[in-house]
Amino acid sequence: MQHTRNTSGIAKARAAALLTRGSEEESGPSKHKSFFQFDGLWCGGDGVTVNTEAFERAIYAISKLSKKGGGQLNVPPGRWLTAPFNLTSYMTLFLAEDAEILAVQNEKLWPLLPPLPSYGYGREHYGPRYGSFIHGQNLKDVVVTDKVALPAISMISSAAASSASRPKRL
């Protein structure tokens, strides 16, 4: 996923407000020195507000810290709706108790990828395939964890998505 920057002053102020520095006390012990969390002013864990920009900006900020050991994204309690996003190396994605990450149902927000060489065209459908909800390639040192159980990452399936063989819950 590409990270685009809007140069308008309002957009810069809003982007800065999307993330606040968290602390180790909020997420338990971690090997990272840098913590990020969503600012409730611009993000909504209500299951309706699309929070893709917040996830992408947090992961982009963590990617800039890779030489300093990376960082941790603390997802607070709530139902965080987002389009698919890519993880980065040297990061921890931490879900607080009662935090869920939900996938958007709008197929236009899902990346289309060429078919895998081992599958070819036409095995399940003709043409490209949808990308995974939470993705990463050639990553090092990535942790996804929470204080409860990992099944806090959910995918709401749409009619088109249910015909393909994608996981419904991680």
C-alpha positions, 0 to 999 in steps of 0.5 A: 500500500502506498503512503500518500501525503497531502500538502494542505495545512488542514490535512497535515494538522489532521494527520498529526492528530490521528496518532498520539504517543502511547506508553508501556503502561497502556499495553504491558511489557514490550521490547519497543521504546516507541508506542503509537495509539489512535487519537479519539478525536479523529478516529472512531472505534465504533464499527462504522468509521473507516480508520484506514488512514490512522492504521496506515499513518501509524505503520508508516511512522513505525517503519521510519523507526526500524533502525531504532528497533521499531515500534508498537501500535496500540489498538484501544478498545472498540471496533476498528473498521479499516480497509486492508493494510500492510504491516512493516518490519520491527513492529508489534500490533497490540490489541487492547481488551475488547479491541477488534479490527474489522475489514470494510465490506467495500470491495473497491477498497481491497487491492487486486493482485495477480493470481499466484503462479501455483494457482493460475487463472480460473481455479476459483474465478477468472482474473486477479485475486483480492489481497489479504486483509492484514498483509506483509511481505519479507517482514522481520520481527512482527508480533500481533498480540493482545491481552485476551485471545487472538480472534479479535481480528475479524473479517466481515464477508460480503457476497463476493468475498464469501464465494472465494476461499478467504478466511473469515476470522483469524 
